[in-house]
Amino acid sequence: MIAYWAGEGLPRSRSAYEPSAIWTAHTLAVSDLYVQLRAAERAGRVELLAFDAEPACWRRYSRLGGAAGVLKPDAYIRLGVGEFEDSFFIEVDLGSERRGQLTRQHHAYREYFRAGVEQANTGVFPSVLWIVPDAQRMALLSDIHQGMPEQTRRLFTVATRAQALAALGGLATDLTAGAPS
């Protein structure tokens, strides 16, 4: 303020960054999944052991040929359901990515699986749950999964947003329902 009163003006500030509508919708969708899991936990139906969103869930590895690679899921989840523990990489798809980009992301998971880093660190490779907006997008993702080798294809599951909790450890989507089926 002293500079202003001395006639020197105010220093220029950087313009504010405004995130895109797609980025905001994506972030809210990942956050909504977290809220749903916390609600399921409060209802005593699941124990949320870990929820790491981007970039904390990203995984570094060596690609074939030795180049550095980074797997970038939208979230990593570890759940306790009864006496079992399940882990998942989450991909929230809002329908904005083209088939080529989705296929490349599938290949990144395959490459990371083949690198063995996750298995060495945790003893298991998490399931990869793709959460999609509708049946049409589910069909596209299922088609991409079918194009993968059998060993890798088994890593992937696709569900609509309404089915997401059911895909995570058999939790019913209606949080007011009784025990998990």
Sequence and secondary structure as in RCSB ss.txt:
>XXXX:A:sequence
MIAYWAGEGLPRSRSAYEPSAIWTAHTLAVSDLYVQLRAAERAGRVELLAFDAEPACWRRYSRLGGAAGVLKPDA
YIRLGVGEFEDSFFIEVDLGSERRGQLTRQHHAYREYFRAGVEQANTGVFPSVLWIVPDAQRMALLSDIHQGMPE
QTRRLFTVATRAQALAALGGLATDLTAGAPS
>XXXX:A:secstr
 HHHHTTS            HHHHHHHHHHHHHHHHHHHHHHTTS EEEEEEETTTT EEEE TTS EEEE  SE
EEEEEETTEEEEEEEEE  S S HHHHHHHHHHHHHHHHHTHHHHHHSS  EEEEEESSHHHHHHHHHHHHTS H
HHHTTEEEEEGGGHHHHTTT  S TTS S  
